[in-house]
Amino acid sequence: MWYRQLQIVVEGATQCGDDMILRRFFIDDFYKCWFNWAKSHRADVQELLANNPILEKNYA
């Protein structure tokens, strides 16, 4: 599912020549999806968040 969304965003941004669409997608949508997955599936990320609660507050 995320691959298709990425493909649509990249194609749309390429066609209209607006790189801000890509920047916004990677900064907001893609990063949040990855971070939410990592929080629940990776022990190293869970440990990092447990030791640095400010990360959870700012980036979750």
N, C-alpha and C positions, 0 to 999 in steps of 0.2 A: 504494500500500500504506500509506504513512504517513498519507494522508488518512483512510482507513477506520479506522485505529487511533485517530487523533485524534477522529473522530466517535464511536467507541465510548466512549472515555474521557469526552468531554464529555457525552454522553447519560447515562452511568452516574453521573457526578458530579452532574448536574442532577437526576436522579431520586432520588438518596439525599440530596442537599443537603450533600454533603461537599466543600468546596473544597480540602481537603488533597490529594485525589486529583489534581485539576488542577495544583496547585502542584508536586507530586512529579513528575508527568508532564513538565511544561514544564522544570523544573529538571534532571531526570535524563535521561529518554528523548529528548525532542525536542532539547534542547541538544546531547547527545552525538551524535545523528544528524547534526545540522547541522554540528557542528564536524568530525566525521570526513569529511563530504562536502567541506567547505570546505578542509580540509587537502590533499585530493587534487586539487581542481579549481580552486582560486583562487590565482593567483600572489601576490596581496597578502597572503593569509593565510600562505602558505608563507614569504614574506619576513619577516613579523612573527614567526613562530615561530623562524626561523633567527636573528633578531636578539635574541629574548627566550626562551631555552630554558626559563625558569621557567614560562612559559605552557604549554608542552607537558607539562611535568612535572605541573602542577597541574590542567590541564583536559582532557588527552587521555584 
